[in-house]
C-alpha cells in the first residue's frame, strides 16, 4: 500500500458531505486546502460534468449523502450511485477519489465488484472516524491487490454483517474481482508518415490498459525525431532508448533493468529535468522508455550492430523477469530498428497506412504475411476504397474518427483526458479488444423507464 503524498504536501480537496462538520474541516485543513464542497452526490456529479474549476488532488465522498443509513437499498439505487461515481471519475481523471461507505455495505457484493471494475480502490467501510483514520484514507493509494487484502481484513472484522447475509460475500480469501488472465503480449504501433495518429493510438492504448489493471511498458524505438517524451513531458538525460542501447554497447548489461520508469519514478529521480507533476495522476503500472538524442551516444552503425540482441534482452527482461502483461513498441518510419521489432519481436502489429494506392496495397500485403497478428488502420474512411477491399475478400481497415488527431493533440498540450471524445475512446476500446482484452462491462449507465420519465418531465416542465 503506497502513499498519495507526504504529510507536508498540501492537497487540494473537494468534499462531498451532508454537513460541514467542523471537526472534519479542522483536520483536513492541516493537510491541504478545501477547494470545493457539495452536500449531495447529484450536485457533485454536475460539478464534475460542467468542468468548473481545476481538478482537485482529492475528492472525498461520504456515501451517506446518497444512501440513507439503515434502509435496505434497491439495485436501481446502487446503479444510480455507481453512474454518478463513474461520471465524476471520467470527468475528473486527475483527481484521486476516496469513498467512505457505511459498514453494513460490506455485504453489497455487486456494488463492490463494480467499484473495483472502475478502478476505485480507495473505499473504506466505517461508521465513524478520527484524525488517524482521516490521515490514513487521505494519504493511502491502493492497488487492486491492496484493496483485496483490505476487504479480507474487513470481512474478518465485520463477521456480524456477513453472518446475517451469508450468501452476499464469497468464502474468506477468495478474490472477488480479478481483471483478466491473459498471456503476455508484445505489440507494435507503426506508421511511415502519420506520427500523430500512430503515437496517439499507442499512448492511449497503453494508458487505458494500465488503467484497467495491467502492467504495461511503452517503449519508443531509436528514431530520428523522438516524440514520446515530449507528449508526456518526461524528457530524461539517462532513461531513454538510445542511451540505454549505448550503455549496453559499452558493456553495462544491467542498465536495461533500470531504464524503465513510471510517473512516480520520474518525479522522484534526482536527474529529472522537467516538472511533471501531471505524471502522478497516471496509473503507476504504466512504465515508459522514450527515445532521446545525446552527443555521447554510440554511432548509428554501432547501434544497428547491437540493436537486435539489445531489444531481445530488453523484451525478455520486461516480459519474463518483470512479468509485464504488455510491452508496447512505438515505432515510426522505415528503418533497421523498426524492422527488427516488427519482424522478430512483435506479436501483434498495428500498422497505420495512408489511403493512397501505395499505402493501401502495402497494408494488404503486410496483413497477408501474418493475417491474425496484423491490424491495418486507415487514415481516411473512403467508401469506394472499402468497396474495393471488400471485393478482394479482405477484411475492412480500422478507421479512427476525423477528430482523433485533434483530440490527442488537445490531450498532449493540456494533459486533460476529457479532451478525448467518446468517438476516439471507442476506437481505443476496439484496439484493446483486438488484442484479446475484453473491457469490464459496467452496467451502470443504463437508466430505468422511471428515471428516463423523470428526466423528461424535468426537461419540459418550467
C-alpha positions in Angstrom: 0.0 0.0 0.0 1.6 3.3 -1.1 1.0 6.8 -0.1 -0.5 9.5 -2.3 1.7 12.2 -0.8 3.8 13.1 2.1 2.3 14.6 5.3 3.6 18.1 4.5 2.2 18.1 1.0 -0.8 20.4 0.6 -3.7 18.6 -1.0 -6.5 20.4 -2.8 -9.6 18.6 -1.6 -13.2 18.7 -2.8 -15.6 17.4 -0.2 -18.9 15.6 -0.8 -20.5 15.5 2.7 -24.0 16.0 4.0 -22.9 18.6 6.5 -19.8 20.7 7.0 -18.5 19.1 10.1 -16.3 21.5 12.0 -14.1 18.7 13.3 -13.5 17.2 9.8 -12.8 20.6 8.3 -10.3 21.4 11.0 -8.4 18.1 10.5 -8.4 18.4 6.7 -7.1 21.9 6.8 -3.9 20.5 8.4 -3.1 18.7 5.1 -4.3 21.0 2.4 -6.9 23.4 1.1 -10.6 22.7 0.7 -11.4 24.0 -2.8 -15.0 22.8 -3.1 -18.0 21.5 -1.2 -21.1 19.6 -2.3 -23.9 18.3 0.0 -25.3 15.8 -2.5 -23.7 13.3 -4.9 -26.0 14.7 -7.6 -24.5 18.2 -7.3 -21.0 16.8 -7.2 -21.7 14.9 -10.4 -23.0 18.1 -12.1 -19.9 20.0 -10.9 -17.7 17.3 -12.4 -19.7 17.3 -15.7 -19.6 21.0 -16.1 -15.8 21.2 -15.6 -15.9 24.0 -13.2 -12.5 24.9 -11.7 -9.3 22.9 -11.8 -9.2 19.2 -10.9 -8.5 18.9 -7.1 -6.0 16.4 -5.9 -8.6 14.6 -3.9 -12.4 14.1 -4.0 -13.6 12.8 -0.6 -17.1 11.4 -0.8 -19.1 10.2 2.2 -21.7 7.9 0.6 -24.4 8.9 3.2 -25.1 11.9 1.0 -26.8 9.4 -1.3 -27.7 6.4 0.8 -30.0 6.6 3.8 -28.2 4.9 6.6 -30.1 1.7 7.6 -32.6 1.5 4.7 -32.2 -1.6 2.5 -31.0 -0.3 -0.9 -32.5 -1.5 -4.2 -30.5 -2.3 -7.2 -31.7 0.8 -9.0 -30.4 2.9 -6.1 -27.0 1.2 -6.3 -26.8 1.8 -10.1 -27.6 5.4 -9.7 -24.8 5.8 -7.2 -22.4 4.0 -9.5 -23.4 6.1 -12.5 -22.6 9.3 -10.7 -19.3 8.0 -9.4 -18.3 6.9 -12.9 -19.2 10.3 -14.2 -17.1 12.0 -11.5 -14.2 9.7 -12.2 -14.3 10.1 -16.0 -14.7 13.9 -15.9 -12.1 14.4 -13.1 -9.5 11.9 -14.2 -6.6 13.7 -12.4 -8.3 13.6 -9.0 -7.9 10.7 -6.5 -11.4 9.6 -5.3 -11.7 8.4 -1.7 -15.1 6.9 -0.9 -16.5 6.3 2.7 -19.1 3.6 2.9 -21.2 2.5 6.0 -20.0 -0.8 7.5 -23.2 -2.7 6.6 -22.5 -2.1 2.9 -19.7 -4.7 3.2 -22.4 -7.2 2.0 -23.2 -5.4 -1.2 -21.2 -7.7 -3.4 -22.3 -6.3 -6.8 -21.6 -2.8 -5.7 -18.1 -3.7 -4.5 -17.3 -5.6 -7.7 -18.4 -2.6 -9.8 -16.2 -0.2 -7.8 -13.3 -2.5 -8.4 -14.1 -2.6 -12.1 -14.0 1.2 -12.1 -10.5 1.0 -10.6 -11.8 2.8 -7.4 -9.6 1.1 -4.9 -9.7 3.7 -2.1 -13.0 3.0 -0.5 -13.4 2.4 3.2 -16.1 0.8 5.4 -16.6 2.8 8.6 -19.4 4.3 10.6 -17.2 6.8 12.4 -13.6 8.0 12.1 -11.0 10.1 14.0 -8.0 12.1 12.9 -5.8 9.0 12.4 -8.4 7.5 10.1 -8.7 10.7 8.1 -4.9 10.8 7.7 -4.9 7.2 6.5 -7.6 7.4 3.9 -6.3 10.8 2.6 -2.8 9.6 2.0 -3.3 6.0 1.1 -3.3 5.0 -2.5 -4.2 1.3 -3.0 -3.6 -1.1 -5.8 -6.1 -3.9 -6.6 -4.1 -6.3 -4.5 -4.1 -3.9 -1.6 -7.8 -3.5 -1.9 -8.5 -7.2 -1.8 -6.3 -7.5 1.2 -8.3 -4.7 2.9 -11.6 -6.5 2.1 -10.3 -9.7 3.6 -9.4 -7.9 6.8 -12.8 -6.1 6.9 -14.6 -9.4 6.4 -13.0 -10.8 9.5 -13.7 -7.7 11.4 -17.4 -7.4 10.3 -18.4 -11.0 10.8 -21.7 -9.9 12.2 -22.9 -8.5 8.9 -21.6 -11.4 7.0 -23.4 -14.0 9.1 -26.7 -12.1 8.6 -26.0 -12.1 4.9 -24.2 -15.4 4.4 -24.7 -15.5 0.6 -23.6 -12.0 -0.1 -19.8 -12.4 0.2 -17.7 -15.4 -1.0 -15.6 -17.5 1.2 -12.8 -15.9 3.1 -9.7 -15.2 1.0 -11.5 -15.7 -2.4 -10.7 -12.9 -4.8 -14.0 -11.2 -5.6 -12.6 -9.4 -8.7 -9.7 -10.3 -10.9 -9.4 -8.2 -14.1 -8.2 -10.8 -16.6 -5.9 -13.7 -17.1 -4.1 -13.5 -20.4 -0.7 -14.3 -21.7 1.9 -11.5 -22.1 1.8 -9.7 -25.4 4.3 -7.6 -27.4 2.5 -5.0 -29.5 3.9 -2.6 -32.1 2.3 0.6 -33.4 3.9 1.7 -36.7 3.3 4.3 -39.4 5.6 5.6 -42.1 4.2 9.1 -42.2 1.4 9.8 -39.7 3.3 10.2 -36.5 0.5 12.0 -34.6 -2.1 9.3 -35.3 0.3 6.5 -34.6 1.7 8.0 -31.4 -1.8 8.8 -30.1 -3.1 5.3 -30.6 0.0 3.7 -28.9 0.0 6.1 -26.0 -3.8 6.0 -25.3 -3.9 2.2 -25.7 -1.1 1.8 -23.1 -2.8 4.3 -20.8 -6.1 2.5 -21.0 -4.6 -0.9 -20.4 -2.8 0.3 -17.3 -6.0 1.9 -16.0 -7.6 -1.5 -16.2 -5.0 -3.1 -14.0 -2.4 -4.3 -16.5 1.3 -3.8 -16.1 2.4 -2.0 -19.3 5.7 -0.9 -20.7 5.7 1.7 -23.5 9.0 1.8 -25.4 10.0 4.1 -28.3 12.5 2.6 -30.7 15.6 4.5 -31.8 14.3 7.1 -34.2 15.3 10.4 -36.0 12.7 12.5 -34.3 11.6 11.1 -30.9 8.0 12.1 -29.9 7.0 10.2 -26.7 9.0 12.2 -24.2 7.5 15.5 -25.4 4.0 14.1 -25.5 4.2 13.3 -21.7 6.8 15.9 -20.7 9.2 13.1 -19.5 12.5 14.1 -21.1 15.3 12.4 -19.1 19.1 12.5 -19.8 19.7 8.8 -19.0 16.4 6.9 -19.1 15.9 6.8 -22.9 16.3 4.1 -25.5 19.4 5.5 -27.3 21.3 5.9 -24.1 20.2 2.5 -22.8 21.5 1.0 -26.0 24.7 2.9 -25.8 25.3 1.7 -22.2 24.6 -1.9 -23.4 27.2 -1.5 -26.2 29.7 -0.3 -23.6 29.2 -3.5 -21.6 26.8 -2.2 -19.0 24.2 -5.0 -19.4 22.4 -4.2 -16.1 21.3 -0.7 -17.3 18.4 -2.4 -19.1 17.0 -3.3 -15.7 16.9 0.3 -14.6 15.9 2.3 -17.6 12.1 1.9 -17.4 10.2 4.3 -15.1 6.7 5.2 -14.2 5.3 8.6 -13.1 6.4 8.3 -9.5 9.9 7.1 -10.5 10.3 10.0 -12.9 9.2 12.7 -10.4 11.4 11.3 -7.6 14.5 10.8 -9.7 17.3 13.3 -9.0 18.3 13.6 -12.6 14.8 14.5 -13.8 14.9 17.7 -15.9 11.2 18.7 -16.0 8.5 19.5 -13.6 6.0 16.8 -14.5 3.6 16.7 -11.6 0.9 15.6 -14.1 2.5 12.2 -14.1 1.4 11.5 -10.6 -2.1 11.1 -12.0 -1.1 8.4 -14.4 -1.5 4.7 -13.4 1.5 3.5 -11.5 1.5 0.3 -13.6 2.3 2.4 -16.8 6.1 2.5 -17.5 8.0 4.4 -20.2 11.2 4.3 -22.2 11.1 7.2 -24.7 13.9 7.8 -27.1 16.2 10.9 -27.0 19.4 12.2 -28.6 22.7 12.7 -26.8 26.1 13.8 -28.2 27.8 10.9 -26.4 25.5 8.2 -27.8 27.0 5.3 -29.7 27.3 5.8 -33.5 24.4 4.8 -35.8 26.5 1.9 -37.1 27.2 0.6 -33.6 23.6 0.9 -32.6 22.4 -1.1 -35.6 25.1 -3.8 -34.9 23.9 -4.3 -31.3 20.2 -3.5 -31.6 18.9 -7.0 -32.2 20.5 -8.5 -29.1 19.6 -5.4 -27.1 15.9 -5.4 -27.9 15.7 -9.1 -27.4 17.2 -8.8 -24.0 15.0 -5.9 -23.1 11.9 -7.7 -24.2 12.9 -10.8 -22.2 13.5 -8.8 -19.1 10.2 -6.9 -19.3 8.0 -9.9 -20.1 9.7 -12.8 -18.3 11.6 -11.3 -15.4 9.3 -8.4 -14.5 6.1 -10.1 -15.6 4.6 -7.2 -17.5 1.3 -8.0 -19.2 2.1 -5.9 -22.2 5.2 -4.5 -23.9 4.2 -1.8 -26.5 6.7 -0.5 -29.0 6.1 2.9 -30.6 7.8 2.9 -34.0 7.8 5.5 -36.8 9.2 5.2 -40.3 11.1 2.5 -42.3 14.5 1.8 -40.7 16.5 -1.1 -39.4 15.5 -0.7 -35.8 11.8 -0.8 -36.6 12.2 -3.7 -39.0 13.8 -5.9 -36.3 11.0 -5.1 -33.8 8.2 -5.7 -36.4 9.6 -8.9 -37.9 11.4 -10.6 -35.0 9.8 -9.4 -31.7 6.2 -8.3 -32.2 3.2 -10.5 -31.5 0.5 -8.1 -32.8 1.1 -5.2 -35.3 -1.0 -2.1 -35.7 0.1 -0.5 -39.0 -1.3 2.9 -39.9 -1.3 3.5 -43.7 -2.1 6.5 -45.9 -5.0 5.9 -48.3 -3.0 6.5 -51.4 -2.9 3.3 -53.6 0.6 2.5 -52.5 -0.4 2.7 -48.8 -3.5 0.6 -49.3 -1.5 -2.1 -51.2 1.3 -2.1 -48.6 -1.2 -2.6 -45.8 -2.9 -5.5 -47.7 0.5 -7.2 -48.4 1.6 -6.9 -44.8 -1.6 -8.4 -43.5 -1.3 -11.3 -45.9 2.1 -12.1 -44.3 0.6 -12.8 -40.9 -3.1 -12.3 -41.1 -4.1 -13.0 -37.5 -1.4 -10.8 -36.0 -1.7 -7.7 -38.2 -4.2 -4.9 -37.8 -4.4 -2.2 -40.5 -5.5 1.3 -39.6 -6.5 3.7 -42.4 -6.2 7.4 -42.2 -9.4 8.2 -44.1 -12.6 6.2 -44.3 -13.3 6.2 -48.0 -16.3 4.2 -49.2 -15.0 3.4 -52.7 -11.8 2.1 -51.2 -13.7 0.0 -48.7 -15.7 -1.4 -51.6 -12.5 -2.4 -53.5 -11.1 -4.0 -50.3 -14.4 -6.0 -49.8 -14.2 -7.0 -53.5 -10.8 -8.6 -52.8 -12.5 -10.7 -50.0 -10.4 -8.7 -47.5 -11.4 -7.5 -44.0 -12.0 -3.7 -43.9 -9.4 -1.5 -42.3 -9.9 0.2 -38.9 -10.6 3.9 -39.1 -10.3 6.4 -36.3 -12.7 9.3 -36.4 -11.6 12.5 -38.2 -11.3 14.2 -34.8 -8.9 11.7 -33.3 -5.7 13.7 -34.0 -7.3 16.9 -32.7 -8.4 15.1 -29.5 -5.0 13.6 -29.0 -3.2 16.9 -29.5 -5.5 18.6 -27.0 -4.6 15.9 -24.5 -0.9 16.3 -25.2 -1.0 20.1 -24.6 -3.5 20.1 -21.7 -2.9 16.7 -20.1 -6.7 16.6 -19.7 -8.2 13.3 -20.7 -11.6 14.9 -21.0 -10.3 16.2 -24.3 -10.6 12.7 -25.7 -14.0 12.4 -27.3 -16.3 9.4 -27.0 -15.7 8.5 -30.6 -11.9 8.5 -30.2 -12.3 6.4 -27.0 -14.4 3.8 -28.8 -11.5 3.3 -31.3 -9.1 2.7 -28.4 -11.5 0.2 -26.9 -11.7 -1.5 -30.3 -7.9 -1.8 -30.5 -7.8 -3.2 -27.0 -10.4 -5.8 -27.9 -8.4 -6.8 -31.0 -5.6 -8.0 -28.7 -7.9 -10.2 -26.7 -8.8 -8.0 -23.8 -12.5 -7.6 -23.0 -13.0 -4.5 -21.0 -15.2 -4.9 -17.9 -18.9 -4.3 -18.5 -20.2 -1.7 -16.1 -24.0 -2.0 -16.2 -24.4 1.4 -14.5 -25.1 3.7 -17.5 -28.5 2.2 -18.4 -31.4 4.1 -16.9 -34.8 2.7 -16.0 -38.0 3.9 -17.6 -38.9 5.7 -14.4 -35.6 7.5 -14.4 -36.0 8.5 -18.1 -39.5 9.7 -17.5 -38.4 11.8 -14.5 -35.6 13.4 -16.7 -38.2 14.1 -19.5 -40.6 15.8 -17.0 -37.7 17.8 -15.6 -36.7 18.9 -19.2 -40.2 20.0 -20.2 -41.7 21.4 -17.0 -40.8 25.0 -16.0 
